[in-house]
Amino acid sequence: MGNKNTEIGSSLTVYNIAELHVKFQELINNADRIDIDLNSITDCDTSGVQLLHSVKKSCLEKNKEISLKNPSAAVHEALNRISTTWDEFFK
């Protein structure tokens, strides 16, 4: 299976969550490790944060490795809306 790097585009919002959820589930089912770079995210809401948390949880449950890295300012802003930080939410 190996590692999978994925590009998720610039938006991580309620408007594209369903599409991204399917994409992430395919990655989880077909890789031992998933690397997601969040640097290009320019629009993120709390549903996007929830999806990232769900993906991480699914990976852990299936003994898959996951790396969520380089959170953009938009990701940090969405986390601030739920009164948390990157380090607290994705420990």
Secondary structure, DSSP 8 states (H G I E B T S, - for coil): --EEEE---SEESTTTHHHHHHHHHHHHHH-SEEEEE-TT--EE-HHHHHHHHHHHHHHHHTT-EEEEE---HHHHHHHHHTT--HHHHT-
